[in-house]
C-alpha cells in the first residue's frame, strides 16, 4: 500500500467517526436526554493488532 493510500484510508475512517459521533450527540441533545451547560465526553481509539489505545477527553458546550 502506498503512503497516499494509507493516509486516505485513515482520513476516511476518521471522517466517518467524526460524522457519526456528531450525529449521535446531536440526537441525544435534541431529544432532551442531556441536561446542564456542558457535556463531558471521552473517545477511545483502539487497534488491538498493534497495541494502540488512545483516549481523548473534553467538554462540549450545550445550547
Secondary structure, 3 states (H helix, E strand, C coil): CCHHHHHHHHHHHHHHHHHHHHHHHHHHHHCCCCCCCEEEEEEEEEEHHHCEEEEEEEEEECC
